Amino acid sequence: MSDSNHPEMHVNEEPRNDFMDVSMGFAVFFICMCVVAIIATIVAM
């Protein structure tokens, strides 16, 4: 047990806010899809 590769001994060095990561990813994807839809609408006219 003196080996430091055990998962129960792991310390979370960089805590992350998962909700903000997911919401930012969703927002960026939504904006990109809106831009694609606007461009497709302009091209279709």
Sequence and secondary structure as in RCSB ss.txt:
>XXXX:A:sequence
MSDSNHPEMHVNEEPRNDFMDVSMGFAVFFICMCVVAIIATIVAM
>XXXX:A:secstr
   TT GGG   SS   HHHHHHHHHHHHHHHHHHHHHHHHHHH 
